C-alpha cells in the first residue's frame, strides 16, 4: 500500500518499494506493483514521478 504524504494542503503518494513520489495515486500503485514483481524500475512509470524537492 502506498504511503500518503500531506504537505501544504497537497497530497502526494509514495511507492513503498523505491520511495518515488507521485501526485496521482494510480501511478504510485502501478509503480509499487511493478517494483514488487520485477525488482526494477519501469521508465514509463517513473517519468510520472515528481521531484521530492518540488513538494
PDB file of N, CA, C and O in Angstrom, chain B, residues numbered from 101:
ATOM      1  N   UNK B 101       0.840  -1.176   0.000  1.00  0.00           N
ATOM      2  CA  UNK B 101       0.000   0.000   0.000  1.00  0.00           C
ATOM      3  C   UNK B 101       0.888   1.243   0.000  1.00  0.00           C
ATOM      4  O   UNK B 101       1.819   1.337   0.799  1.00  0.00           O
ATOM      5  N   UNK B 102       0.614   2.172  -0.867  1.00  0.00           N
ATOM      6  CA  UNK B 102       1.423   3.374  -0.997  1.00  0.00           C
ATOM      7  C   UNK B 102       1.292   4.254   0.245  1.00  0.00           C
ATOM      8  O   UNK B 102       0.265   4.251   0.923  1.00  0.00           O
ATOM      9  N   UNK B 103       2.345   4.999   0.522  1.00  0.00           N
ATOM     10  CA  UNK B 103       2.329   5.953   1.626  1.00  0.00           C
ATOM     11  C   UNK B 103       1.659   7.234   1.160  1.00  0.00           C
ATOM     12  O   UNK B 103       1.827   7.647   0.013  1.00  0.00           O
ATOM     13  N   UNK B 104       0.901   7.862   2.046  1.00  0.00           N
ATOM     14  CA  UNK B 104       0.265   9.138   1.743  1.00  0.00           C
ATOM     15  C   UNK B 104       1.049  10.227   2.458  1.00  0.00           C
ATOM     16  O   UNK B 104       1.308  10.142   3.658  1.00  0.00           O
ATOM     17  N   UNK B 105       1.420  11.246   1.702  1.00  0.00           N
ATOM     18  CA  UNK B 105       2.171  12.368   2.247  1.00  0.00           C
ATOM     19  C   UNK B 105       1.329  13.622   2.072  1.00  0.00           C
ATOM     20  O   UNK B 105       0.932  13.955   0.955  1.00  0.00           O
ATOM     21  N   UNK B 106       1.055  14.315   3.167  1.00  0.00           N
ATOM     22  CA  UNK B 106       0.289  15.561   3.115  1.00  0.00           C
ATOM     23  C   UNK B 106       1.227  16.707   3.451  1.00  0.00           C
ATOM     24  O   UNK B 106       1.905  16.698   4.478  1.00  0.00           O
ATOM     25  N   UNK B 107       1.252  17.703   2.555  1.00  0.00           N
ATOM     26  CA  UNK B 107       2.126  18.843   2.773  1.00  0.00           C
ATOM     27  C   UNK B 107       1.510  20.082   2.121  1.00  0.00           C
ATOM     28  O   UNK B 107       1.192  20.079   0.932  1.00  0.00           O
ATOM     29  N   UNK B 108       1.349  21.121   2.907  1.00  0.00           N
ATOM     30  CA  UNK B 108       0.828  22.397   2.399  1.00  0.00           C
ATOM     31  C   UNK B 108      -0.461  22.230   1.591  1.00  0.00           C
ATOM     32  O   UNK B 108      -0.561  22.723   0.467  1.00  0.00           O
ATOM     33  N   UNK B 109      -1.430  21.544   2.156  1.00  0.00           N
ATOM     34  CA  UNK B 109      -2.741  21.316   1.529  1.00  0.00           C
ATOM     35  C   UNK B 109      -2.682  20.444   0.282  1.00  0.00           C
ATOM     36  O   UNK B 109      -3.683  20.307  -0.421  1.00  0.00           O
ATOM     37  N   UNK B 110      -1.538  19.858   0.000  1.00  0.00           N
ATOM     38  CA  UNK B 110      -1.399  18.956  -1.149  1.00  0.00           C
ATOM     39  C   UNK B 110      -1.219  17.529  -0.639  1.00  0.00           C
ATOM     40  O   UNK B 110      -0.716  17.302   0.461  1.00  0.00           O
ATOM     41  N   UNK B 111      -1.637  16.581  -1.460  1.00  0.00           N
ATOM     42  CA  UNK B 111      -1.490  15.170  -1.114  1.00  0.00           C
ATOM     43  C   UNK B 111      -0.625  14.509  -2.184  1.00  0.00           C
ATOM     44  O   UNK B 111      -0.846  14.679  -3.383  1.00  0.00           O
ATOM     45  N   UNK B 112       0.367  13.750  -1.714  1.00  0.00           N
ATOM     46  CA  UNK B 112       1.263  13.024  -2.598  1.00  0.00           C
ATOM     47  C   UNK B 112       1.268  11.562  -2.191  1.00  0.00           C
ATOM     48  O   UNK B 112       0.897  11.223  -1.067  1.00  0.00           O
ATOM     49  N   UNK B 113       1.683  10.705  -3.095  1.00  0.00           N
ATOM     50  CA  UNK B 113       1.699   9.270  -2.847  1.00  0.00           C
ATOM     51  C   UNK B 113       3.096   8.735  -3.117  1.00  0.00           C
ATOM     52  O   UNK B 113       3.723   9.087  -4.116  1.00  0.00           O
ATOM     53  N   UNK B 114       3.576   7.888  -2.230  1.00  0.00           N
ATOM     54  CA  UNK B 114       4.938   7.381  -2.330  1.00  0.00           C
ATOM     55  C   UNK B 114       4.940   5.859  -2.434  1.00  0.00           C
ATOM     56  O   UNK B 114       4.289   5.167  -1.651  1.00  0.00           O
ATOM     57  N   UNK B 115       5.678   5.359  -3.406  1.00  0.00           N
ATOM     58  CA  UNK B 115       5.877   3.929  -3.557  1.00  0.00           C
ATOM     59  C   UNK B 115       6.684   3.430  -2.361  1.00  0.00           C
ATOM     60  O   UNK B 115       7.742   3.983  -2.061  1.00  0.00           O
ATOM     61  N   UNK B 116       6.210   2.408  -1.684  1.00  0.00           N
ATOM     62  CA  UNK B 116       6.914   1.873  -0.520  1.00  0.00           C
ATOM     63  C   UNK B 116       8.179   1.127  -0.901  1.00  0.00           C
ATOM     64  O   UNK B 116       9.063   0.941  -0.064  1.00  0.00           O
ATOM     65  N   UNK B 117       8.279   0.700  -2.143  1.00  0.00           N
ATOM     66  CA  UNK B 117       9.439  -0.073  -2.581  1.00  0.00           C
ATOM     67  C   UNK B 117      10.622   0.823  -2.950  1.00  0.00           C
ATOM     68  O   UNK B 117      11.714   0.665  -2.404  1.00  0.00           O
ATOM     69  N   UNK B 118      10.410   1.753  -3.866  1.00  0.00           N
ATOM     70  CA  UNK B 118      11.523   2.571  -4.360  1.00  0.00           C
ATOM     71  C   UNK B 118      11.513   3.997  -3.818  1.00  0.00           C
ATOM     72  O   UNK B 118      12.464   4.752  -4.023  1.00  0.00           O
ATOM     73  N   UNK B 119      10.437   4.361  -3.127  1.00  0.00           N
ATOM     74  CA  UNK B 119      10.299   5.663  -2.472  1.00  0.00           C
ATOM     75  C   UNK B 119      10.072   6.833  -3.418  1.00  0.00           C
ATOM     76  O   UNK B 119      10.177   7.986  -2.998  1.00  0.00           O
ATOM     77  N   UNK B 120       9.765   6.569  -4.687  1.00  0.00           N
ATOM     78  CA  UNK B 120       9.439   7.657  -5.602  1.00  0.00           C
ATOM     79  C   UNK B 120       8.075   8.231  -5.219  1.00  0.00           C
ATOM     80  O   UNK B 120       7.224   7.529  -4.672  1.00  0.00           O
ATOM     81  N   UNK B 121       7.883   9.510  -5.514  1.00  0.00           N
ATOM     82  CA  UNK B 121       6.677  10.227  -5.104  1.00  0.00           C
ATOM     83  C   UNK B 121       5.888  10.636  -6.344  1.00  0.00           C
ATOM     84  O   UNK B 121       6.456  11.042  -7.357  1.00  0.00           O
ATOM     85  N   UNK B 122       4.565  10.518  -6.238  1.00  0.00           N
ATOM     86  CA  UNK B 122       3.662  10.828  -7.340  1.00  0.00           C
ATOM     87  C   UNK B 122       2.533  11.727  -6.859  1.00  0.00           C
ATOM     88  O   UNK B 122       2.147  11.681  -5.691  1.00  0.00           O
ATOM     89  N   UNK B 123       2.002  12.549  -7.771  1.00  0.00           N
ATOM     90  CA  UNK B 123       0.821  13.356  -7.452  1.00  0.00           C
ATOM     91  C   UNK B 123      -0.443  12.511  -7.581  1.00  0.00           C
ATOM     92  O   UNK B 123      -1.455  12.801  -6.944  1.00  0.00           O
ATOM     93  N   UNK B 124      -0.383  11.481  -8.395  1.00  0.00           N
ATOM     94  CA  UNK B 124      -1.538  10.635  -8.683  1.00  0.00           C
ATOM     95  C   UNK B 124      -1.378   9.268  -8.027  1.00  0.00           C
ATOM     96  O   UNK B 124      -0.361   8.602  -8.223  1.00  0.00           O
ATOM     97  N   UNK B 125      -2.357   8.853  -7.263  1.00  0.00           N
ATOM     98  CA  UNK B 125      -2.290   7.574  -6.559  1.00  0.00           C
ATOM     99  C   UNK B 125      -2.205   6.401  -7.535  1.00  0.00           C
ATOM    100  O   UNK B 125      -1.558   5.397  -7.240  1.00  0.00           O
ATOM    101  N   UNK B 126      -2.838   6.518  -8.669  1.00  0.00           N
ATOM    102  CA  UNK B 126      -2.812   5.446  -9.663  1.00  0.00           C
ATOM    103  C   UNK B 126      -1.396   5.118 -10.127  1.00  0.00           C
ATOM    104  O   UNK B 126      -1.039   3.948 -10.267  1.00  0.00           O
ATOM    105  N   UNK B 127      -0.592   6.151 -10.365  1.00  0.00           N
ATOM    106  CA  UNK B 127       0.792   5.925 -10.792  1.00  0.00           C
ATOM    107  C   UNK B 127       1.620   5.334  -9.666  1.00  0.00           C
ATOM    108  O   UNK B 127       2.478   4.483  -9.902  1.00  0.00           O
ATOM    109  N   UNK B 128       1.372   5.778  -8.453  1.00  0.00           N
ATOM    110  CA  UNK B 128       2.100   5.221  -7.299  1.00  0.00           C
ATOM    111  C   UNK B 128       1.769   3.740  -7.131  1.00  0.00           C
ATOM    112  O   UNK B 128       2.654   2.935  -6.840  1.00  0.00           O
ATOM    113  N   UNK B 129       0.505   3.378  -7.312  1.00  0.00           N
ATOM    114  CA  UNK B 129       0.104   1.970  -7.222  1.00  0.00           C
ATOM    115  C   UNK B 129       0.780   1.136  -8.310  1.00  0.00           C
ATOM    116  O   UNK B 129       1.271   0.038  -8.046  1.00  0.00           O
ATOM    117  N   UNK B 130       0.799   1.668  -9.535  1.00  0.00           N
ATOM    118  CA  UNK B 130       1.450   0.954 -10.641  1.00  0.00           C
ATOM    119  C   UNK B 130       2.943   0.786 -10.376  1.00  0.00           C
ATOM    120  O   UNK B 130       3.514  -0.273 -10.637  1.00  0.00           O
ATOM    121  N   UNK B 131       3.564   1.833  -9.857  1.00  0.00           N
ATOM    122  CA  UNK B 131       4.990   1.788  -9.550  1.00  0.00           C
ATOM    123  C   UNK B 131       5.272   0.715  -8.503  1.00  0.00           C
ATOM    124  O   UNK B 131       6.183  -0.097  -8.664  1.00  0.00           O
ATOM    125  N   UNK B 132       4.495   0.718  -7.446  1.00  0.00           N
ATOM    126  CA  UNK B 132       4.707  -0.247  -6.369  1.00  0.00           C
ATOM    127  C   UNK B 132       4.504  -1.680  -6.849  1.00  0.00           C
ATOM    128  O   UNK B 132       5.264  -2.577  -6.485  1.00  0.00           O
ATOM    129  N   UNK B 133       3.486  -1.887  -7.660  1.00  0.00           N
ATOM    130  CA  UNK B 133       3.226  -3.228  -8.195  1.00  0.00           C
ATOM    131  C   UNK B 133       4.398  -3.679  -9.066  1.00  0.00           C
ATOM    132  O   UNK B 133       4.877  -4.806  -8.943  1.00  0.00           O
ATOM    133  N   UNK B 134       4.851  -2.791  -9.942  1.00  0.00           N
ATOM    134  CA  UNK B 134       5.977  -3.128 -10.822  1.00  0.00           C
ATOM    135  C   UNK B 134       7.229  -3.441  -9.993  1.00  0.00           C
ATOM    136  O   UNK B 134       7.906  -4.440 -10.236  1.00  0.00           O
ATOM    137  N   UNK B 135       7.525  -2.592  -9.028  1.00  0.00           N
ATOM    138  CA  UNK B 135       8.722  -2.776  -8.194  1.00  0.00           C
ATOM    139  C   UNK B 135       8.707  -4.126  -7.474  1.00  0.00           C
ATOM    140  O   UNK B 135       9.716  -4.830  -7.434  1.00  0.00           O
ATOM    141  N   UNK B 136       7.566  -4.471  -6.915  1.00  0.00           N
ATOM    142  CA  UNK B 136       7.457  -5.737  -6.173  1.00  0.00           C
ATOM    143  C   UNK B 136       7.614  -6.950  -7.084  1.00  0.00           C
ATOM    144  O   UNK B 136       8.272  -7.925  -6.721  1.00  0.00           O
ATOM    145  N   UNK B 137       7.019  -6.887  -8.251  1.00  0.00           N
ATOM    146  CA  UNK B 137       7.038  -8.034  -9.156  1.00  0.00           C
ATOM    147  C   UNK B 137       8.354  -8.187  -9.909  1.00  0.00           C
ATOM    148  O   UNK B 137       8.768  -9.307 -10.210  1.00  0.00           O
ATOM    149  N   UNK B 138       9.021  -7.064 -10.220  1.00  0.00           N
ATOM    150  CA  UNK B 138      10.188  -7.114 -11.102  1.00  0.00           C
ATOM    151  C   UNK B 138      11.506  -6.723 -10.445  1.00  0.00           C
ATOM    152  O   UNK B 138      12.574  -6.923 -11.023  1.00  0.00           O
ATOM    153  N   UNK B 139      11.434  -6.173  -9.256  1.00  0.00           N
ATOM    154  CA  UNK B 139      12.643  -5.711  -8.552  1.00  0.00           C
ATOM    155  C   UNK B 139      13.476  -4.785  -9.434  1.00  0.00           C
ATOM    156  O   UNK B 139      14.704  -4.866  -9.466  1.00  0.00           O
ATOM    157  N   UNK B 140      12.774  -3.899 -10.150  1.00  0.00           N
ATOM    158  CA  UNK B 140      13.410  -2.912 -11.010  1.00  0.00           C
ATOM    159  C   UNK B 140      12.447  -1.742 -11.187  1.00  0.00           C
ATOM    160  O   UNK B 140      11.307  -1.790 -10.725  1.00  0.00           O
ATOM    161  N   UNK B 141      12.913  -0.700 -11.854  1.00  0.00           N
ATOM    162  CA  UNK B 141      12.054   0.438 -12.158  1.00  0.00           C
ATOM    163  C   UNK B 141      11.632   0.394 -13.621  1.00  0.00           C
ATOM    164  O   UNK B 141      12.367  -0.104 -14.474  1.00  0.00           O
ATOM    165  N   UNK B 142      10.466   0.908 -13.896  1.00  0.00           N
ATOM    166  CA  UNK B 142       9.937   0.986 -15.248  1.00  0.00           C
ATOM    167  C   UNK B 142       9.942   2.459 -15.657  1.00  0.00           C
ATOM    168  O   UNK B 142       9.244   3.269 -15.047  1.00  0.00           O
ATOM    169  N   UNK B 143      10.711   2.812 -16.669  1.00  0.00           N
ATOM    170  CA  UNK B 143      10.832   4.212 -17.065  1.00  0.00           C
ATOM    171  C   UNK B 143       9.515   4.826 -17.514  1.00  0.00           C
ATOM    172  O   UNK B 143       9.318   6.034 -17.380  1.00  0.00           O
ATOM    173  N   UNK B 144       8.611   4.011 -18.044  1.00  0.00           N
ATOM    174  CA  UNK B 144       7.304   4.530 -18.453  1.00  0.00           C
ATOM    175  C   UNK B 144       6.453   4.935 -17.252  1.00  0.00           C
ATOM    176  O   UNK B 144       5.548   5.759 -17.387  1.00  0.00           O
ATOM    177  N   UNK B 145       6.730   4.374 -16.098  1.00  0.00           N
ATOM    178  CA  UNK B 145       6.032   4.744 -14.872  1.00  0.00           C
ATOM    179  C   UNK B 145       6.799   5.852 -14.157  1.00  0.00           C
ATOM    180  O   UNK B 145       6.204   6.831 -13.710  1.00  0.00           O
ATOM    181  N   UNK B 146       8.099   5.702 -14.051  1.00  0.00           N
ATOM    182  CA  UNK B 146       8.942   6.645 -13.320  1.00  0.00           C
ATOM    183  C   UNK B 146       8.839   8.067 -13.870  1.00  0.00           C
ATOM    184  O   UNK B 146       8.953   9.032 -13.115  1.00  0.00           O
ATOM    185  N   UNK B 147       8.625   8.202 -15.168  1.00  0.00           N
ATOM    186  CA  UNK B 147       8.550   9.538 -15.752  1.00  0.00           C
ATOM    187  C   UNK B 147       7.386  10.361 -15.196  1.00  0.00           C
ATOM    188  O   UNK B 147       7.349  11.577 -15.385  1.00  0.00           O
ATOM    189  N   UNK B 148       6.446   9.724 -14.522  1.00  0.00           N
ATOM    190  CA  UNK B 148       5.312  10.419 -13.917  1.00  0.00           C
ATOM    191  C   UNK B 148       5.569  10.818 -12.460  1.00  0.00           C
ATOM    192  O   UNK B 148       4.731  11.462 -11.830  1.00  0.00           O
ATOM    193  N   UNK B 149       6.721  10.433 -11.939  1.00  0.00           N
ATOM    194  CA  UNK B 149       7.057  10.808 -10.558  1.00  0.00           C
ATOM    195  C   UNK B 149       7.430  12.279 -10.514  1.00  0.00           C
ATOM    196  O   UNK B 149       7.701  12.905 -11.540  1.00  0.00           O
ATOM    197  N   UNK B 150       7.437  12.818  -9.294  1.00  0.00           N
ATOM    198  CA  UNK B 150       7.799  14.222  -9.131  1.00  0.00           C
ATOM    199  C   UNK B 150       9.107  14.315  -8.374  1.00  0.00           C
ATOM    200  O   UNK B 150       9.503  13.385  -7.672  1.00  0.00           O
ATOM    201  N   UNK B 151       9.765  15.431  -8.524  1.00  0.00           N
ATOM    202  CA  UNK B 151      10.992  15.694  -7.785  1.00  0.00           C
ATOM    203  C   UNK B 151      10.618  15.926  -6.331  1.00  0.00           C
ATOM    204  O   UNK B 151       9.733  16.736  -6.054  1.00  0.00           O
ATOM    205  N   UNK B 152      11.256  15.248  -5.402  1.00  0.00           N
ATOM    206  CA  UNK B 152      10.889  15.362  -3.991  1.00  0.00           C
ATOM    207  C   UNK B 152      11.070  16.775  -3.479  1.00  0.00           C
ATOM    208  O   UNK B 152      10.475  17.125  -2.460  1.00  0.00           O
ATOM    209  N   UNK B 153      11.864  17.603  -4.139  1.00  0.00           N
ATOM    210  CA  UNK B 153      12.066  18.977  -3.702  1.00  0.00           C
ATOM    211  C   UNK B 153      10.953  19.910  -4.157  1.00  0.00           C
ATOM    212  O   UNK B 153      10.856  21.029  -3.654  1.00  0.00           O
ATOM    213  N   UNK B 154      10.107  19.482  -5.100  1.00  0.00           N
ATOM    214  CA  UNK B 154       9.015  20.333  -5.577  1.00  0.00           C
ATOM    215  C   UNK B 154       7.802  20.256  -4.674  1.00  0.00           C
ATOM    216  O   UNK B 154       6.916  21.108  -4.746  1.00  0.00           O
ATOM    217  N   UNK B 155       7.753  19.253  -3.832  1.00  0.00           N
ATOM    218  CA  UNK B 155       6.602  19.157  -2.932  1.00  0.00           C
ATOM    219  C   UNK B 155       6.828  20.063  -1.781  1.00  0.00           C
ATOM    220  O   UNK B 155       5.985  20.149  -0.888  1.00  0.00           O
TER     221      UNK B 155
END
